[in-house]
């Protein structure tokens, strides 16, 4: 049953992404710090921004997990002494 729900949710997500892409096909250029990008569809710019956000969140997550594990090891080492 869970597999069917996952497939249905995937299909709905793909339909929403395709609809967003079709409706936002107008090409724009982005200016940032005086630099201007090539003209890309708005949907591509949004997807790139989402991917950059996901990468930043993953890096922060892995750093936080590393720091927590390091603190636990340090606390465990202090308890053994």
Protein Blocks (a to p, Z undefined) as FASTA:
>chain_A
ZZmmmmmmmmmmmmmmmmmmmmmmcccdddeehiacddddfklmmmmmmmmmmmmmmmmm
mmmmmmmmmmmmmmmmmmmZZ
